[in-house]
């Protein structure tokens, strides 16, 4: 006779996504690239070619750059440069 084995629960670690949903075409094709040396972020959709370039702080990640991109797309910050693209 023996005792029952304990079930092993696997801990799933979530990672930040590399591709995001485009606010214009609705597809999962937006990529945010941050250059920490120059302090600029470039966010571009590979499907509809909507893109934006703006300054970022050293602590910002790609998710933060994407959020800033969507805010600019929907007109939250109208004082900044508009988004360029098709």
C-alpha positions in Angstrom: 0.0 0.0 0.0 1.2 3.4 -0.8 0.0 6.9 -0.6 -1.5 9.0 -3.4 0.8 11.1 -5.6 0.3 14.8 -5.4 -0.7 16.4 -8.7 1.9 18.8 -10.0 0.5 22.2 -11.0 2.4 23.9 -13.7 2.8 27.6 -13.3 2.3 29.4 -16.6 4.4 32.5 -16.9 2.9 35.1 -19.1 5.1 37.1 -21.5 4.5 40.5 -23.1 3.2 40.2 -26.7 5.4 41.2 -29.6 2.6 42.0 -32.0 -0.4 44.1 -31.2 -3.9 44.8 -32.7 -3.9 47.7 -35.3 -6.5 50.4 -34.5 -7.1 51.0 -38.2 -7.3 47.6 -39.9 -8.0 45.4 -36.8 -5.3 42.8 -37.5 -2.6 41.6 -35.1 0.3 43.2 -37.1 1.5 46.2 -35.1 5.1 46.1 -33.9 6.7 48.6 -31.5 10.5 49.1 -31.7 12.2 51.2 -29.0 15.8 52.5 -29.4 17.0 53.2 -25.9 20.1 54.9 -27.0 18.3 57.6 -29.0 15.2 57.6 -26.9 12.7 57.2 -29.8 10.1 54.6 -30.5 8.8 53.6 -33.9 5.4 51.8 -34.0 4.3 50.4 -37.4 1.5 48.2 -38.8 2.8 45.8 -41.4 -0.6 45.4 -43.0 -1.9 48.9 -43.6 1.4 50.8 -43.1 0.2 53.1 -40.4 3.2 54.3 -38.4 4.3 56.8 -35.8 7.6 57.9 -34.2 7.8 59.7 -30.9 10.2 60.2 -27.9 10.1 57.7 -25.0 11.6 57.6 -21.6 14.2 54.9 -20.7 11.7 52.9 -18.5 9.1 52.5 -21.2 8.4 49.1 -22.8 6.9 48.2 -26.1 3.4 47.9 -24.5 3.7 51.5 -23.3 4.8 52.7 -26.8 1.8 50.8 -28.3 -0.6 52.5 -25.8 0.8 55.9 -26.7 0.4 55.0 -30.4 -3.3 54.1 -29.9 -3.9 57.3 -27.8 -2.4 59.3 -30.6 -4.5 57.5 -33.2 -7.8 58.0 -31.5 -6.9 61.7 -30.8 -6.3 61.7 -27.1 -3.2 63.9 -27.4 -4.0 66.3 -30.3 -1.1 68.6 -29.6 1.4 66.0 -30.9 2.2 65.1 -34.5 -0.4 63.1 -36.3 0.0 59.5 -37.4 1.4 59.0 -40.9 0.3 56.1 -43.2 -2.1 54.5 -45.6 
